[in-house]
Amino acid sequence: MVKINNYHQRTNDDNENFYVLELLGDLEFVQSKTTGKLYAKRSKVYIPTVFNEEGCKDLVGATIPGKIIKEKCDPYEYIIKQTGERITLHFKYVFEPEEMEEPSWMDALANLRKEAVKADSKTFSSNGVH
């Protein structure tokens, strides 16, 4: 599960404002490559939304089925805020929604559609004349 932790206003290339939701992943423990000690972290991603500010406010605190995963991407530079160090990263974090089962009425509808398209051979002429 991921939690909607906050929301932020952003501006697109056309100078139009929109909102993004800040999603937090589950608590993870990671081992430091330099010290070998464990530390706790939560991955964070931002996803754009069509909601206005009031809609975003209402969503803060809600949980969504899914997880935040690390995905490979083209290299890009990132500056660590605390130290000012510039590093190159080859991954990004993305939200992966949990697969949802289709409701049983969807299965029933799909079966009805299949039945509706079945042709009855008695409808067609066997000698080529209708």
N, C-alpha and C positions, 0 to 999 in steps of 0.2 A: 504494500500500500504506500502511496505517496500522499503527502499532506500539502494542501494549498496554504502556504505560509504567509504570503503577502501578494500585493499587486503593484505595478509600476506603470506610469504613463510614459509612452515613447512617442517619437515623431518619425514618420516615414519620409521617403525621398521627396514626396510631393508636399511636405510640410504639414501633413495631416496628423492629428494626435490619435493614438489608439492605446489600448492597455495590454499588458502581458501579465500572466499569472506566474508567480514564483512557486515552483514545486520543490519540496524537500523529500529526498529518498529516505530509506530506512537507515538506522544506525549501523555503521560498519567499523570493524577494527582493522587497521592497516599497520604493517610493520615497517618502521623507518629503515631505509637502505643504509643510512649513515650510522645510526646508533643501535639499530636492532630492536629498539623498544616499540611497544604497541601504542598507537594513538587512535582515538575515536574520531570519526568524521561522518558527515551526511552530505551526499551529493545534491547539487542544486541545479535546476534548469528553469528556463523561462519559456513559456509558450504564449503566442499571441492569442487574443480572444476577441470576440465580436461584442462582448458586454461593455456597458458603460460603467462609470465608476461605482454607482450604487450596486450594480450586478456583481462587480468584483468584490466589493466590501462584503456582500452576503456570502460569498464563497470562501472567504478566509476562514481557515480552521477545518474545512471539509477534507475528507480523505477520498482518494480515487483508487480503484483497483489497478495495479500496474507497478512498474518499477523504473528506476533510473539506471540506464546501462551506459557503459563506456563504448563508444563507437569510433573506429578508425576514420581519419579524415586527412585531407591534405595538410602539410605542416603549416603552422602559423606561430607568430611570436606572441608571447604573453609576458606581462610584467607583474611580478609578485609585489603586491602593494606594500607589505610589511618591510621588505628589504630593498625594493627598487630593482632587483635582479631581473634581467631579461632572459627568458628561456624559450625554446622552441618545443611546441607540443604537436603530437601526431594523433590526437584523439579529442573527442568532445563528448559531453554527456547529453543523452537524449532520453525523453520519456517514452517508455514502451507500455502501451495499455495492455491490460490483461485481456486475453481472448474471451469474448463473451459468447455464450451459447445462444443460438437463434431460438426465439420462442417457438413453442410447439405449433402455434397457429401459422407460423411461417412455413413449417414443414407441410401442414395441411394445404395451404395455399399453393405451394409448389406442386404437390401431388395433383391437385385439381387442374392446374395448368397443363400438366403432362397428359392427364386424361382428356382434356379438351382438344388437344392437338392430334390425338390418335385418329387416323382415317379408317373409315369402315369400307372394306373392299366391295361391299354390295352397292355402294353409292356410285361406283365407276362402271362404265360400260365395258363389257368384255369383248365387244366386237368393234370398238372405236367409234360407234355412233351413240350419241347421247340421247 
